[in-house]
């Protein structure tokens, strides 16, 4: 299975790729792809790492599972292609953006943000689990991906300074336990899913807060 990953991430994460747990994980994932439909397409499993090199990362947004319906998952947390119906969580992200930047809102329906542009500007859109079986949410949890993405967060936080981590929901917040808050900004809120968005995601002001922090450290803000 051919996968694409930027060389900077390959170097940073090589100890993980060489570890016994990752060998078991890779064997499981290959088996799953050979048996049936798995998302995202195999070549896009590491798309977030390929699109946003280590030295370009400014913001990290942690998701949970890839979307598990046809055409949705592309290897970037919360992103779907423009011709795919906007999932509820992404729609709620759009609503929060419209509230934080009302001058950019247009019409009654919030503009769906261009997450590919985010990634190109330095937003790492990282899911905790990088693969999922079709129509089976959470089906690849507990097989090693969480260990791998914990290491991603830890190694990135150690290698860089003055990053912004947006941790939405308790799952993402647990993964953020290894982040040194004296070196990075960590913002937490409820998850943007319809089940929890009204309990703290709406009104979190994370996008403006992230940009204020970046600007205070001499970095260009993200054009959300």
N, C-alpha and C positions, 0 to 999 in steps of 0.2 A: 504494500500500500504506500503510494507516494504522498508524503505530507510536506508542506512548506512551512519553514520557521526561520526567522531572521537569525543570522549567524551570531549576533550579540546575545540573544537568548540561549542559543545552543551552547555557547561558552559558559554563560552564567549557570545554566541548569544541567550541565554535563554530569555532575555528581549524582543528580537524580536519575538521569537517563541510564547511568551505569549501575544503579542500585538493584538489588534483587526484587524489591517490591514493584519497581517499574517494569521489569522483565515479565512478572506475573500479570501486571495490568495490561501490557502490550499484547500478551498472548490472549487474554480474555477479550480485548477489544477486536483483535483480528478475527477471532472465532465468531464474535457477534456479527461483524460485518459479513462474514461468509454465510451466516445462517439466515439472514433476513434484512429488513430495512432498519438502518441505524442512521441517526442524524447527529451532526451535520454530515455532508459528504466527506469521505475519508480525507481528501486532500485539504479540507478546511478545518480539521480538528484544531490545529494551532494557528488559525487565521489571526487571532488577536495578537499573537506574538510576532507574526510575520508582518502585520500592518504597522505595528508600533514598536520600534526597536527600543532596547533598554535605555539608551541615552536620550531618547526623545520623550520618555514618559514624564508627564507632569501631574496627571490625575489618574487614579485607579477607581473604577466602579466595579463592585463585586456582585455578580448575579449568582444564581444557584444551578439550575439545570438548563441545558439547551431546550428550546421549544421542541415539542415532539410531534407536531403535525406537519404534513407534506409542505415543502417549499419554504418553511419558516427559518430553521436554524442555519446559520452561515458561519458559525465559529466565533461570533462576537456577541457578548452578553447584551440582551434586549433588542438587538438589531434584527430586522427582517427586510427583504428586498422591497422596493417601492410598489411592486405589483401584487404584494401579499397584504391581506387585510391586517390593519394595525392591531396587535394584541392589546388587551386591556391595560397591562402594566405600562406599556410604551405610551398608550394614550394618556395615562395619568401622569407620566413624565412630561408629556407635551403640555398638559394642563398646568403643572407646577411651573414650567418654563414660561408659559403665557402670563402667569401671575407675577413672576419675578421680573419679566421683561415685557410689560404690557404694550410698550411702544412698538414691539415687533409682532404682536398678535394681529391676526387678520380674520375678520368674520366671526361667526359663532363657534366654529370648530377650530380648536388650537392646531397650529401648524405642526405636523410631525417632524421632529428634529432629524437632521441628517447625521446619523451616527457614524457613517463612514468618514465624514468630515471631522467628527470628534476624534476618531482614531488617528487620522492623519495629523491632527494638531497635538497629539500626545496624550489622549485619553485611552488607557488600557481597559478594554471592555472584557473583563475576565469572569467566566463562569467557574464555580467551584467544581463542577463535574463537566467534563468536556464532551461527553457523548451520551446518547440516550437511545433506547429502542423505540421504534415508531409506535405512537399511541400509548406509550407506557411511561408516564412521568416517574422520574426517580429510579428507573430500572437499572441504571449503572452506578448508583450510589453504593458506597461501602466496598468498592472493588479496588481502590487505590488512587483514584483521581483526587480525593480530598487531601491525601498525604502530599501529592504532587503540588496542588495549588496552595496548600499551606506553605510549602517550601518556596513557591514563587513569591508569595507575599513577603516571607521572611528574607529571602535573598535580595529581593528588590529593595526592601526597606533598609537593608544593611549597606547595599551598594550605592544608594542615592541619598540625597538630602532634600528637604523642603518639597516633598510630594504631598498631594492631597488625596486622602482615601475617603471615598463616599461609601459608607456601610449602611445599606438599607435592609432592615429586618434583622432578627436575632441570629439567623444563620450567618449572615455576612459579618455581623458584629463579633461573633465567636472567632471567626477567622482572623479578625483584626487584633487579637490579643497579643500577637508577637510584635506589633508595631511600636517603635519608640516614639512616644508622643512629644518628646523634647526635640525631635528632629523632623517630624512631619505633622501635618494637620489631619486629624481624624474627625470626620463629621458623621454622626449617626442619626438615624430616624427609622420610622416604620417603613416597611416595604411598600413599593408603589402598586401592589396588586389591589384589586377592588376589595379584597377582604380586610385590608389594613390601611389603605392610603389615607383614610379620614382620621386615623389614630396617630398622626404625627408626620406623615410624609408631606401632605399638603400644608404649605406654610413653612417648610423646613428652611427655605432660602439657601439651599446648599450651592446652587449654581453661582449666585452672586458672592457668597462667602468664599467659595473656591477661587474665584477670580480676584477677589480682594487680597487673598493670601498670596497668590502667584504674583500679583503686581507689587506687593510689599517686599517680595524677594527678587524683584527685577526681572520677572518672566512675563512674556506676553500672555494676556488672558485668553481663555478659550472662547471662540465664537460659537456659543451654544446654539 
